[in-house]
Amino acid sequence: MDYVSALVPPVVMAVFFIGVVRVIVKTQGGAAKAKEDAAVDAALARAEGASESPAAGA
């Protein structure tokens, strides 16, 4: 029975990991994709603007 108790944690972690990967893959795209992409683009534009501002003023 020691082998069963030794194998249970890795099997449980593997099942959990596979579930997480499946959720990530299934949630890519969809109706909210354009909204999420726009939010990321806006955040990147703000970050680039903030990093360029001090250099332009100097």
PDB file of N, CA, C and O in Angstrom:
ATOM      1  N   MET A   1       0.804  -1.208   0.000  1.00  0.00           N
ATOM      2  CA  MET A   1       0.000   0.000   0.000  1.00  0.00           C
ATOM      3  C   MET A   1       0.845   1.269   0.000  1.00  0.00           C
ATOM      4  O   MET A   1       0.335   2.356  -0.273  1.00  0.00           O
ATOM      5  N   ASP A   2       2.124   1.135   0.303  1.00  0.00           N
ATOM      6  CA  ASP A   2       2.983   2.322   0.296  1.00  0.00           C
ATOM      7  C   ASP A   2       3.094   2.915  -1.103  1.00  0.00           C
ATOM      8  O   ASP A   2       3.190   4.131  -1.264  1.00  0.00           O
ATOM      9  N   TYR A   3       3.080   2.050  -2.112  1.00  0.00           N
ATOM     10  CA  TYR A   3       3.192   2.562  -3.476  1.00  0.00           C
ATOM     11  C   TYR A   3       1.965   3.392  -3.860  1.00  0.00           C
ATOM     12  O   TYR A   3       2.083   4.345  -4.630  1.00  0.00           O
ATOM     13  N   VAL A   4       0.803   3.045  -3.335  1.00  0.00           N
ATOM     14  CA  VAL A   4      -0.404   3.813  -3.637  1.00  0.00           C
ATOM     15  C   VAL A   4      -0.290   5.211  -3.029  1.00  0.00           C
ATOM     16  O   VAL A   4      -0.583   6.202  -3.698  1.00  0.00           O
ATOM     17  N   SER A   5       0.130   5.295  -1.776  1.00  0.00           N
ATOM     18  CA  SER A   5       0.263   6.604  -1.131  1.00  0.00           C
ATOM     19  C   SER A   5       1.389   7.415  -1.764  1.00  0.00           C
ATOM     20  O   SER A   5       1.370   8.644  -1.694  1.00  0.00           O
ATOM     21  N   ALA A   6       2.361   6.760  -2.375  1.00  0.00           N
ATOM     22  CA  ALA A   6       3.438   7.479  -3.050  1.00  0.00           C
ATOM     23  C   ALA A   6       2.990   8.004  -4.409  1.00  0.00           C
ATOM     24  O   ALA A   6       3.497   9.028  -4.867  1.00  0.00           O
ATOM     25  N   LEU A   7       2.060   7.330  -5.054  1.00  0.00           N
ATOM     26  CA  LEU A   7       1.624   7.730  -6.391  1.00  0.00           C
ATOM     27  C   LEU A   7       0.455   8.712  -6.388  1.00  0.00           C
ATOM     28  O   LEU A   7       0.254   9.412  -7.381  1.00  0.00           O
ATOM     29  N   VAL A   8      -0.305   8.785  -5.330  1.00  0.00           N
ATOM     30  CA  VAL A   8      -1.496   9.634  -5.309  1.00  0.00           C
ATOM     31  C   VAL A   8      -1.155  11.117  -5.498  1.00  0.00           C
ATOM     32  O   VAL A   8      -1.776  11.755  -6.348  1.00  0.00           O
ATOM     33  N   PRO A   9      -0.205  11.705  -4.757  1.00  0.00           N
ATOM     34  CA  PRO A   9       0.057  13.147  -4.946  1.00  0.00           C
ATOM     35  C   PRO A   9       0.472  13.521  -6.375  1.00  0.00           C
ATOM     36  O   PRO A   9      -0.052  14.501  -6.906  1.00  0.00           O
ATOM     37  N   PRO A  10       1.393  12.784  -7.025  1.00  0.00           N
ATOM     38  CA  PRO A  10       1.720  13.167  -8.407  1.00  0.00           C
ATOM     39  C   PRO A  10       0.542  13.025  -9.365  1.00  0.00           C
ATOM     40  O   PRO A  10       0.390  13.833 -10.282  1.00  0.00           O
ATOM     41  N   VAL A  11      -0.282  12.019  -9.163  1.00  0.00           N
ATOM     42  CA  VAL A  11      -1.435  11.828 -10.044  1.00  0.00           C
ATOM     43  C   VAL A  11      -2.432  12.963  -9.842  1.00  0.00           C
ATOM     44  O   VAL A  11      -2.975  13.488 -10.813  1.00  0.00           O
ATOM     45  N   VAL A  12      -2.676  13.342  -8.598  1.00  0.00           N
ATOM     46  CA  VAL A  12      -3.596  14.441  -8.322  1.00  0.00           C
ATOM     47  C   VAL A  12      -3.069  15.735  -8.927  1.00  0.00           C
ATOM     48  O   VAL A  12      -3.831  16.491  -9.530  1.00  0.00           O
ATOM     49  N   MET A  13      -1.770  15.999  -8.773  1.00  0.00           N
ATOM     50  CA  MET A  13      -1.188  17.211  -9.338  1.00  0.00           C
ATOM     51  C   MET A  13      -1.253  17.194 -10.868  1.00  0.00           C
ATOM     52  O   MET A  13      -1.492  18.234 -11.482  1.00  0.00           O
ATOM     53  N   ALA A  14      -1.047  16.050 -11.482  1.00  0.00           N
ATOM     54  CA  ALA A  14      -1.119  15.950 -12.941  1.00  0.00           C
ATOM     55  C   ALA A  14      -2.538  16.230 -13.430  1.00  0.00           C
ATOM     56  O   ALA A  14      -2.725  16.935 -14.422  1.00  0.00           O
ATOM     57  N   VAL A  15      -3.521  15.688 -12.748  1.00  0.00           N
ATOM     58  CA  VAL A  15      -4.919  15.927 -13.133  1.00  0.00           C
ATOM     59  C   VAL A  15      -5.252  17.409 -12.978  1.00  0.00           C
ATOM     60  O   VAL A  15      -5.885  17.999 -13.852  1.00  0.00           O
ATOM     61  N   PHE A  16      -4.825  18.009 -11.867  1.00  0.00           N
ATOM     62  CA  PHE A  16      -5.072  19.429 -11.644  1.00  0.00           C
ATOM     63  C   PHE A  16      -4.401  20.271 -12.727  1.00  0.00           C
ATOM     64  O   PHE A  16      -5.014  21.201 -13.252  1.00  0.00           O
ATOM     65  N   PHE A  17      -3.152  19.956 -13.068  1.00  0.00           N
ATOM     66  CA  PHE A  17      -2.420  20.702 -14.082  1.00  0.00           C
ATOM     67  C   PHE A  17      -3.098  20.602 -15.442  1.00  0.00           C
ATOM     68  O   PHE A  17      -3.221  21.599 -16.153  1.00  0.00           O
ATOM     69  N   ILE A  18      -3.533  19.412 -15.798  1.00  0.00           N
ATOM     70  CA  ILE A  18      -4.232  19.222 -17.075  1.00  0.00           C
ATOM     71  C   ILE A  18      -5.523  20.044 -17.086  1.00  0.00           C
ATOM     72  O   ILE A  18      -5.871  20.645 -18.103  1.00  0.00           O
ATOM     73  N   GLY A  19      -6.223  20.068 -15.965  1.00  0.00           N
ATOM     74  CA  GLY A  19      -7.446  20.868 -15.878  1.00  0.00           C
ATOM     75  C   GLY A  19      -7.172  22.351 -16.054  1.00  0.00           C
ATOM     76  O   GLY A  19      -7.914  23.042 -16.751  1.00  0.00           O
ATOM     77  N   VAL A  20      -6.108  22.846 -15.423  1.00  0.00           N
ATOM     78  CA  VAL A  20      -5.758  24.262 -15.549  1.00  0.00           C
ATOM     79  C   VAL A  20      -5.407  24.601 -16.992  1.00  0.00           C
ATOM     80  O   VAL A  20      -5.839  25.631 -17.511  1.00  0.00           O
ATOM     81  N   VAL A  21      -4.633  23.751 -17.638  1.00  0.00           N
ATOM     82  CA  VAL A  21      -4.260  23.998 -19.036  1.00  0.00           C
ATOM     83  C   VAL A  21      -5.494  23.999 -19.922  1.00  0.00           C
ATOM     84  O   VAL A  21      -5.608  24.833 -20.819  1.00  0.00           O
ATOM     85  N   ARG A  22      -6.415  23.082 -19.686  1.00  0.00           N
ATOM     86  CA  ARG A  22      -7.638  23.044 -20.496  1.00  0.00           C
ATOM     87  C   ARG A  22      -8.467  24.305 -20.323  1.00  0.00           C
ATOM     88  O   ARG A  22      -9.013  24.827 -21.295  1.00  0.00           O
ATOM     89  N   VAL A  23      -8.566  24.799 -19.096  1.00  0.00           N
ATOM     90  CA  VAL A  23      -9.323  26.030 -18.847  1.00  0.00           C
ATOM     91  C   VAL A  23      -8.659  27.206 -19.555  1.00  0.00           C
ATOM     92  O   VAL A  23      -9.342  28.030 -20.164  1.00  0.00           O
ATOM     93  N   ILE A  24      -7.341  27.287 -19.480  1.00  0.00           N
ATOM     94  CA  ILE A  24      -6.627  28.380 -20.137  1.00  0.00           C
ATOM     95  C   ILE A  24      -6.853  28.337 -21.646  1.00  0.00           C
ATOM     96  O   ILE A  24      -7.116  29.368 -22.265  1.00  0.00           O
ATOM     97  N   VAL A  25      -6.754  27.161 -22.231  1.00  0.00           N
ATOM     98  CA  VAL A  25      -6.925  27.027 -23.679  1.00  0.00           C
ATOM     99  C   VAL A  25      -8.360  27.359 -24.089  1.00  0.00           C
ATOM    100  O   VAL A  25      -8.575  28.020 -25.105  1.00  0.00           O
ATOM    101  N   LYS A  26      -9.336  26.910 -23.313  1.00  0.00           N
ATOM    102  CA  LYS A  26     -10.730  27.161 -23.675  1.00  0.00           C
ATOM    103  C   LYS A  26     -11.122  28.624 -23.523  1.00  0.00           C
ATOM    104  O   LYS A  26     -12.019  29.094 -24.224  1.00  0.00           O
ATOM    105  N   THR A  27     -10.466  29.359 -22.617  1.00  0.00           N
ATOM    106  CA  THR A  27     -10.851  30.748 -22.404  1.00  0.00           C
ATOM    107  C   THR A  27     -10.124  31.701 -23.341  1.00  0.00           C
ATOM    108  O   THR A  27     -10.371  32.906 -23.293  1.00  0.00           O
ATOM    109  N   GLN A  28      -9.247  31.206 -24.181  1.00  0.00           N
ATOM    110  CA  GLN A  28      -8.584  32.068 -25.154  1.00  0.00           C
ATOM    111  C   GLN A  28      -9.578  32.398 -26.257  1.00  0.00           C
ATOM    112  O   GLN A  28     -10.288  31.520 -26.749  1.00  0.00           O
ATOM    113  N   GLY A  29      -9.624  33.642 -26.633  1.00  0.00           N
ATOM    114  CA  GLY A  29     -10.556  34.049 -27.679  1.00  0.00           C
ATOM    115  C   GLY A  29     -11.936  34.277 -27.111  1.00  0.00           C
ATOM    116  O   GLY A  29     -12.082  34.585 -25.928  1.00  0.00           O
ATOM    117  N   GLY A  30     -12.926  34.131 -27.924  1.00  0.00           N
ATOM    118  CA  GLY A  30     -14.298  34.314 -27.464  1.00  0.00           C
ATOM    119  C   GLY A  30     -14.753  35.762 -27.592  1.00  0.00           C
ATOM    120  O   GLY A  30     -14.111  36.581 -28.249  1.00  0.00           O
ATOM    121  N   ALA A  31     -15.871  36.052 -26.950  1.00  0.00           N
ATOM    122  CA  ALA A  31     -16.495  37.365 -27.076  1.00  0.00           C
ATOM    123  C   ALA A  31     -15.676  38.462 -26.414  1.00  0.00           C
ATOM    124  O   ALA A  31     -15.690  39.605 -26.870  1.00  0.00           O
ATOM    125  N   ALA A  32     -14.965  38.131 -25.351  1.00  0.00           N
ATOM    126  CA  ALA A  32     -14.236  39.157 -24.597  1.00  0.00           C
ATOM    127  C   ALA A  32     -12.822  39.391 -25.135  1.00  0.00           C
ATOM    128  O   ALA A  32     -12.099  40.232 -24.601  1.00  0.00           O
ATOM    129  N   LYS A  33     -12.419  38.672 -26.174  1.00  0.00           N
ATOM    130  CA  LYS A  33     -11.045  38.781 -26.659  1.00  0.00           C
ATOM    131  C   LYS A  33     -10.711  40.199 -27.120  1.00  0.00           C
ATOM    132  O   LYS A  33      -9.643  40.708 -26.780  1.00  0.00           O
ATOM    133  N   ALA A  34     -11.571  40.838 -27.867  1.00  0.00           N
ATOM    134  CA  ALA A  34     -11.294  42.192 -28.364  1.00  0.00           C
ATOM    135  C   ALA A  34     -11.179  43.174 -27.200  1.00  0.00           C
ATOM    136  O   ALA A  34     -10.322  44.057 -27.210  1.00  0.00           O
ATOM    137  N   LYS A  35     -12.038  43.019 -26.206  1.00  0.00           N
ATOM    138  CA  LYS A  35     -12.005  43.904 -25.039  1.00  0.00           C
ATOM    139  C   LYS A  35     -10.707  43.709 -24.261  1.00  0.00           C
ATOM    140  O   LYS A  35     -10.086  44.683 -23.834  1.00  0.00           O
ATOM    141  N   GLU A  36     -10.295  42.458 -24.077  1.00  0.00           N
ATOM    142  CA  GLU A  36      -9.056  42.176 -23.352  1.00  0.00           C
ATOM    143  C   GLU A  36      -7.849  42.689 -24.133  1.00  0.00           C
ATOM    144  O   GLU A  36      -6.928  43.263 -23.552  1.00  0.00           O
ATOM    145  N   ASP A  37      -7.853  42.484 -25.446  1.00  0.00           N
ATOM    146  CA  ASP A  37      -6.746  42.970 -26.270  1.00  0.00           C
ATOM    147  C   ASP A  37      -6.650  44.485 -26.213  1.00  0.00           C
ATOM    148  O   ASP A  37      -5.548  45.032 -26.161  1.00  0.00           O
ATOM    149  N   ALA A  38      -7.778  45.165 -26.221  1.00  0.00           N
ATOM    150  CA  ALA A  38      -7.773  46.622 -26.143  1.00  0.00           C
ATOM    151  C   ALA A  38      -7.218  47.093 -24.806  1.00  0.00           C
ATOM    152  O   ALA A  38      -6.487  48.082 -24.750  1.00  0.00           O
ATOM    153  N   ALA A  39      -7.560  46.394 -23.733  1.00  0.00           N
ATOM    154  CA  ALA A  39      -7.048  46.765 -22.407  1.00  0.00           C
ATOM    155  C   ALA A  39      -5.539  46.570 -22.342  1.00  0.00           C
ATOM    156  O   ALA A  39      -4.836  47.402 -21.770  1.00  0.00           O
ATOM    157  N   VAL A  40      -5.040  45.500 -22.910  1.00  0.00           N
ATOM    158  CA  VAL A  40      -3.598  45.253 -22.915  1.00  0.00           C
ATOM    159  C   VAL A  40      -2.885  46.291 -23.777  1.00  0.00           C
ATOM    160  O   VAL A  40      -1.838  46.805 -23.384  1.00  0.00           O
ATOM    161  N   ASP A  41      -3.433  46.599 -24.929  1.00  0.00           N
ATOM    162  CA  ASP A  41      -2.826  47.606 -25.799  1.00  0.00           C
ATOM    163  C   ASP A  41      -2.777  48.966 -25.113  1.00  0.00           C
ATOM    164  O   ASP A  41      -1.784  49.683 -25.232  1.00  0.00           O
ATOM    165  N   ALA A  42      -3.842  49.327 -24.396  1.00  0.00           N
ATOM    166  CA  ALA A  42      -3.867  50.602 -23.689  1.00  0.00           C
ATOM    167  C   ALA A  42      -2.828  50.637 -22.578  1.00  0.00           C
ATOM    168  O   ALA A  42      -2.164  51.653 -22.374  1.00  0.00           O
ATOM    169  N   ALA A  43      -2.688  49.524 -21.857  1.00  0.00           N
ATOM    170  CA  ALA A  43      -1.697  49.466 -20.779  1.00  0.00           C
ATOM    171  C   ALA A  43      -0.280  49.556 -21.338  1.00  0.00           C
ATOM    172  O   ALA A  43       0.575  50.223 -20.756  1.00  0.00           O
ATOM    173  N   LEU A  44      -0.032  48.893 -22.452  1.00  0.00           N
ATOM    174  CA  LEU A  44       1.296  48.966 -23.077  1.00  0.00           C
ATOM    175  C   LEU A  44       1.580  50.374 -23.583  1.00  0.00           C
ATOM    176  O   LEU A  44       2.705  50.859 -23.463  1.00  0.00           O
ATOM    177  N   ALA A  45       0.577  51.031 -24.144  1.00  0.00           N
ATOM    178  CA  ALA A  45       0.762  52.401 -24.633  1.00  0.00           C
ATOM    179  C   ALA A  45       1.072  53.343 -23.472  1.00  0.00           C
ATOM    180  O   ALA A  45       1.923  54.225 -23.595  1.00  0.00           O
ATOM    181  N   ARG A  46       0.383  53.158 -22.343  1.00  0.00           N
ATOM    182  CA  ARG A  46       0.673  53.996 -21.166  1.00  0.00           C
ATOM    183  C   ARG A  46       2.083  53.745 -20.660  1.00  0.00           C
ATOM    184  O   ARG A  46       2.785  54.686 -20.289  1.00  0.00           O
ATOM    185  N   ALA A  47       2.502  52.493 -20.642  1.00  0.00           N
ATOM    186  CA  ALA A  47       3.843  52.158 -20.159  1.00  0.00           C
ATOM    187  C   ALA A  47       4.910  52.740 -21.086  1.00  0.00           C
ATOM    188  O   ALA A  47       5.923  53.259 -20.617  1.00  0.00           O
ATOM    189  N   GLU A  48       4.689  52.658 -22.381  1.00  0.00           N
ATOM    190  CA  GLU A  48       5.652  53.223 -23.331  1.00  0.00           C
ATOM    191  C   GLU A  48       5.673  54.738 -23.232  1.00  0.00           C
ATOM    192  O   GLU A  48       6.736  55.352 -23.316  1.00  0.00           O
ATOM    193  N   GLY A  49       4.514  55.340 -23.056  1.00  0.00           N
ATOM    194  CA  GLY A  49       4.436  56.792 -22.924  1.00  0.00           C
ATOM    195  C   GLY A  49       5.135  57.271 -21.661  1.00  0.00           C
ATOM    196  O   GLY A  49       5.791  58.313 -21.671  1.00  0.00           O
ATOM    197  N   ALA A  50       5.004  56.536 -20.595  1.00  0.00           N
ATOM    198  CA  ALA A  50       5.641  56.920 -19.332  1.00  0.00           C
ATOM    199  C   ALA A  50       7.156  56.771 -19.415  1.00  0.00           C
ATOM    200  O   ALA A  50       7.887  57.569 -18.829  1.00  0.00           O
ATOM    201  N   SER A  51       7.631  55.768 -20.129  1.00  0.00           N
ATOM    202  CA  SER A  51       9.080  55.581 -20.238  1.00  0.00           C
ATOM    203  C   SER A  51       9.702  56.566 -21.203  1.00  0.00           C
ATOM    204  O   SER A  51      10.891  56.861 -21.082  1.00  0.00           O
ATOM    205  N   GLU A  52       8.950  57.085 -22.153  1.00  0.00           N
ATOM    206  CA  GLU A  52       9.491  58.040 -23.124  1.00  0.00           C
ATOM    207  C   GLU A  52       9.421  59.483 -22.632  1.00  0.00           C
ATOM    208  O   GLU A  52      10.195  60.326 -23.086  1.00  0.00           O
ATOM    209  N   SER A  53       8.509  59.776 -21.716  1.00  0.00           N
ATOM    210  CA  SER A  53       8.336  61.152 -21.247  1.00  0.00           C
ATOM    211  C   SER A  53       9.572  61.741 -20.589  1.00  0.00           C
ATOM    212  O   SER A  53       9.944  62.859 -20.947  1.00  0.00           O
ATOM    213  N   PRO A  54      10.241  61.066 -19.644  1.00  0.00           N
ATOM    214  CA  PRO A  54      11.431  61.663 -19.029  1.00  0.00           C
ATOM    215  C   PRO A  54      12.569  61.876 -20.039  1.00  0.00           C
ATOM    216  O   PRO A  54      13.312  62.851 -19.925  1.00  0.00           O
ATOM    217  N   ALA A  55      12.708  61.012 -20.989  1.00  0.00           N
ATOM    218  CA  ALA A  55      13.772  61.143 -21.981  1.00  0.00           C
ATOM    219  C   ALA A  55      13.509  62.345 -22.896  1.00  0.00           C
ATOM    220  O   ALA A  55      14.445  63.032 -23.306  1.00  0.00           O
ATOM    221  N   ALA A  56      12.243  62.594 -23.211  1.00  0.00           N
ATOM    222  CA  ALA A  56      11.900  63.702 -24.094  1.00  0.00           C
ATOM    223  C   ALA A  56      12.107  65.050 -23.386  1.00  0.00           C
ATOM    224  O   ALA A  56      12.442  66.045 -24.029  1.00  0.00           O
ATOM    225  N   GLY A  57      11.907  65.078 -22.068  1.00  0.00           N
ATOM    226  CA  GLY A  57      12.070  66.314 -21.328  1.00  0.00           C
ATOM    227  C   GLY A  57      13.526  66.665 -21.042  1.00  0.00           C
ATOM    228  O   GLY A  57      13.828  67.817 -20.728  1.00  0.00           O
ATOM    229  N   ALA A  58      14.415  65.715 -21.143  1.00  0.00           N
ATOM    230  CA  ALA A  58      15.815  65.968 -20.785  1.00  0.00           C
ATOM    231  C   ALA A  58      16.583  66.575 -21.879  1.00  0.00           C
ATOM    232  O   ALA A  58      17.774  66.844 -21.723  1.00  0.00           O
TER     233      ALA A  58
END
